[in-house]
Amino acid sequence: MNKHMHHTRGVRAAKIIVAATLACCSGFAGADEFKGTLLLPWDAHGKVYEVAPKTLMFVGEVKGTLYADNGAGTLDGAFMLCPMLYEIDVEGGNTRSEGRCAIVAKGGMGMVYATYSCQGQIGSCAGRLDFNGGTGKFDGVSGTGQMVSRTGAVESAVRVGAGGDISKAEGLMTLSEFSYRTR
């Protein structure tokens, strides 16, 4: 009987070690923390409206693949889609934008939801982006950072004017000093 108890303890210990190893290496265990810079080279499409005298608004979306500058973190290589509004003061050159984003992680690990707002001059908009929830591995995710979006698309919007369509514009969103943490 003593031999049997010793053998059972050994099997139990081996199972615990295997389970702990699988949990650590699976990518689904424990929290994931990231601190650094995220880059989103994006494409946009949408429509331009005149919303006030000498004021245009681009209503559309930006989308692309999100990259961590160091190749780390569970969101490196994720797909990001942001429906957005972009207001342009044609006379003064001031801009402001706000949007909501859905980030789909690679491998079906879940989604992250975010909001952003920024202000600037034609061609650049600076502000912040904040994570405000998620699903799957990202349930309870939190994150925030500085955001700068640069593009030549605003000049295109001014050129096409009210009623114009922008079918493909390009730009780059940089999320610097960005940090996030999953549960």
C-alpha positions, 0 to 999 in steps of 0.5 A: 500500500505504501508503494501505491501511495508513493506512485500515486503522488508521483503521478499527481506531481507529474500531472501538475508539472505538465499542466503548469508547463502547458499553461505557461506556454499556451499563450492563453495563461496569465497576463500579457503586458506590452510597453512600446510603440505600435504602428498602423499603416492604414488605408481609408475610404469614405465620403466627404460632406460639407457640414458648415461654411468652410468646414468639411467632414470625412466620414469613413474608416481606416483599416490595416495591420497593427505592428509592434515596433519590437515584434512583441505582444499578442497584438503584433500582426492584429487587424485593426478597423476604425470607423471615424469622423474627421473634421477639416477647417478648410480656411484655417487648416485645423483638423480634429477626429474621433473614432472607435476601433475593433482590433482582431488578434491573430489566431482568434484569441479575441477582440480589443475595442478602443476609442481615440480622439485627436486634433491637429493641422492638415496632414497630422492629428495628435491625441490619444487612443484608449482600450475600453474592453475586449473579448476572449483573452482580452476580456478586461484589457486595459491600455492607453497611449499617445497617438499621431496619425499622418496622411495626405488624405486630408488634402485629397478631401479638400480637393474632392470637396463636398459629396466626393468619395475617397476610395483609397487614401493611405496614412500611418498611425503611431501609438507611442508610449503605449501600454496594455495589459490583459488579465 
